[in-house]
Amino acid sequence: MHAEGKAPAAEAVGSSKTSGDDLLVMGRITAVYGIKGWVKVYSFTSPMTNILEYRQWRLRYPDGRQQTVPLDNGRIHGKGVIALLEKAADRNQAERFIGAEILVDSRELPAPAEDEYYWYQLEGLTVFAQSEEGNVINLGKVHHLMETGANDVLVVRGASGSADRRERLIPWLEDQVVTEVNLDEGFIRVDWDPEF
């Protein structure tokens, strides 16, 4: 479960859907690199180079402006990714991209394999557990997911109709903790102590 936006095995780590459209945040431009217009990219995809598969980047700047910019080139550099965008011939031109989020239309994502999900598909689902007495308990909704290294984690926050307003961190461990995902009906069932 990662950042191409898929959970359990296919990967779109931390991509999240933007409000009101089909765009997903797949990364962020963090700095310029060198003098020839290259930029450093923090990629939410897994592997991180998957962001380079998308040749048209919709950039959303901190002030809310958006612009579509073709990707000319990109590669791994050290422990990160660098990219050259079409409208940046030098360092000065590339500086205007710093801080922009990289958005991709969710319809461009490859279809996940059976029993795989993109993170954005899980966000907002209601999470149910069962008490020791056998009662079904609403724990809240998936607010977001995070990657910990060992396994991904559902961040579940209390919502309308939930047992309480607590935030719970529930590991994404299929068949051990996560027992059912139903996208059509909008819920996840977990084997998780509601008191934890």
C-alpha positions, 0 to 999 in steps of 0.5 A: 500500500503506497504512493502510486496511490495503492494499498497493500502491494501496488504503491502510491505512498501518501497520494491524496485526492484533492477536493472537488476533482480527480487530481491526486497529489503525487509529489512536491517540488522542493528546490532547484538542482544545478544551473540548467533548470533541474528541480528536486522532487519529493515523490510520494510514489513507491518506488519514488521514480514512478512519478516520472511515468507521468509526462504531464504534471499539473502543478499547484502553487502555494497561492492556489494557481495551477499550471500544466507543464510537460516533463522533459527528463527525470532520474534518480539522483542520490537518495532522491529524484530530480526532474527537468520541466519543459519551461525551465531552461536555467536555474532562475526559471526553475525557481518559480516551481519551488513549493508546487505540488505535483498533481496527476489525474486519477484516471491516468493511474493503472488499475490496481490488481485484485485486493490492492487499493490506492491510498486515496480510495481508502481515505474517508472509509468508515472503519468497523471493529468488533467488541469482545461481546460481539458488537460492531463498533464504528471507530471512525473514518480513515483520515489518511495513511502513513508509511512507517517502514515496517507496514503502512498505517491507517490513521482513523479519526472519530467522526459522526456516528463513531464510538468516540472522537479518538484518533487510532493508528491501525496497522495495515496488515491484511488478514491479521488486522484488516479483514475486509475492504468494501469500496462500494459500501465504503467501509473497512473491517478490522480485527482491532481492540476498540479500547486500543 
